[in-house]
Amino acid sequence: MRSIGEMARDSGLGVSALRFYDRAGVLVPARVDPVSGYRWYAPEQLDEARLLARLRRAGMPLADIRLVLAGWSGADTDLVRGLLQAHLHRLELGLADARSEFSTLRAALDHRENPMTASPSTAAFRLSVPASALAAALDAVRFAVGADPELPMLGGVLFDVEGDALHLVATDRYRMAVARADAAGPGGPGAQVLVPAPLADAMRALLSGDEPVGFAVDGDRVTLEAGDRQAAGQCLAHDFPDYRRLVHLPSGRRALIDVPAFRKALETGPVRASMAQEGEGREESGASHDLSVLRVVDDGTVTVCEDGDDDPSNVAVNRRFLLAALAAGGRDRLVLEFGAPTAPLAIRRTDDETTFSLLMPVRLDD
């Protein structure tokens, strides 16, 4: 007999998904402990669970999944083939409709006079920024830079200049980080430039001490000068998403955490498995990642929930992303801000509201 955790690990279905399919009567465990309610599965149910996981990934409706499983176990191949073909046909029709809608959207984008944000600036300008401030800002956002080759506009750090403020921003769709550094420069309405990640890393390597460094843009070329050393290259010729529209979240429950203790709780605490998010890179496509399920309890502390805790107020996040955000926070105490279970989790500093990161939650039944 397999425990529900072993079945989740071997089948590709999450524990919460297995519970759901039990309640739906699709994959009922062979035995349920009458005292603890713990589920146990027979060895032959593993093949059914793996089949169910494949059908689920293909987006088949639950009613059809139930019939496929019944036909599969009864060797009714005609029924199974008919259901698979019907679902494939629906997917093809849906894809055709989606292509039509996307063609319309692309045409609308082509006719827009102004993109979401300004294109990389072609006007020359120069800023002076304390090396330590720029280093801290880069350290706070670098972890959130995207690596998906199909989304090159997310493969860098946005330098957003407005007056005497320089905001650095990075996102891979599933996480976003924003940091601010004081700068002396042209002032005025500001400018934006998207610095590719390798160049941003080369710039970071030059930043030591607290002496001002020069950050200059001339057309599509960007340069950082630190004393007699410099890092220079072309900026990315893409429009970065309008991050200001994404960071104004309704206030939620705030919890002050001790970062070293909370990190240990995450690293040693229970996790749940989920399929990899698309933004994690092609090399990890289809691999599972660990989720930490969090809850703010009545005394204001944050706990890492045990497996089986399905309180609807719980928030599940990619544990690796959360650990990286805690490290990027650069403080022994940080504030976690929870909204609805489907809203981003914010990681904020207690002494600097302008530097923060956001993590998208993950549905536990995904």
Sequence and secondary structure as in RCSB ss.txt:
>XXXX:A:sequence
MRSIGEMARDSGLGVSALRFYDRAGVLVPARVDPVSGYRWYAPEQLDEARLLARLRRAGMPLADIRLVLAGWSGA
DTDLVRGLLQAHLHRLELGLADARSEFSTLRAALDHRENPMTASPSTAAFRLSVPASALAAALDAVRFAVGADPE
LPMLGGVLFDVEGDALHLVATDRYRMAVARADAAGPGGPGAQVLVPAPLADAMRALLSGDEPVGFAVDGDRVTLE
AGDRQAAGQCLAHDFPDYRRLVHLPSGRRALIDVPAFRKALETGPVRASMAQEGEGREESGASHDLSVLRVVDDG
TVTVCEDGDDDPSNVAVNRRFLLAALAAGGRDRLVLEFGAPTAPLAIRRTDDETTFSLLMPVRLDD
>XXXX:A:secstr
 EEHHHHHHHHS  HHHHHHHHHTTSS  SEE TTT  EEE TTHHHHHHHHHHHHHTT  HHHHHHHHHHHHTT
 HHHHHHHHHHHHHHHHHHHHHHHHHHHHHHHHHHT SS SS  S  S EEEEEEHHHHHHHHHHHGGG    TT
 GGGSEEEEEEETTEEEEEEE SSEEEEEEEE BS  TT EEEEEEHHHHHHHHHT  SSSEEEEEEETTEEEEE
ETTEEEEEE   S    THHHH     EEEEEEHHHHHHHHHHS  EEEE  GGG GGGTT EEEEEEEEE TTS
 EEE  TT   TT EEEEHHHHHHHHHHH SSEEEEEE STTS EEEEESS TTSEEEE    TT 
